[in-house]
Amino acid sequence: MQLHLSPRHVRLTAAIHRHVAEKIEHLEGHTNEIVAAHVVLIHDATAKPADAFTVKVHLAIPGPDIHAEESAAELYAALDVVVDKLARQLRKRKTKRTDKVRSKVQKAVRQRKTGT
């Protein structure tokens, strides 16, 4: 997986880079299909103190891409919340795919039993 970080008005330290990489790699536990991740870290000094840091993430995967955005008072808190949102979206996507396969299999089994 390719990881691209774009800091905006944020000094990108090794600790921030490592934390972002760990969080995004954790998402690979939900699916191995993640091709690339683009993470934008934004600090807005004019925003409310509760929304000073914004994290936007775009995951490139086969099919529709996944996006999430979150603002918080601290950068690490915003990153944690946005990763939770992405994990939820990935789980939902995986559940939809498995349910679709199961319904097709069940339909085929029913047709076989009835002989049509």
Number of C-alpha atoms within 10 A of each C-alpha: 14 10 14 14 15 14 14 14 12 14 10 13 9 9 9 14 11 10 15 20 16 11 15 23 15 13 18 15 10 17 14 10 12 19 13 15 21 17 22 17 23 18 20 14 11 8 11 11 12 10 18 18 26 23 25 19 22 17 23 18 15 9 6 8 10 16 16 17 18 19 20 18 16 15 20 16 15 22 26 15 17 22 22 15 15 21 19 14 16 18 13 11 14 14 12 12 11 11 11 11 12 12 11 12 12 11 12 12 12 12 11 10 9 7 7 7
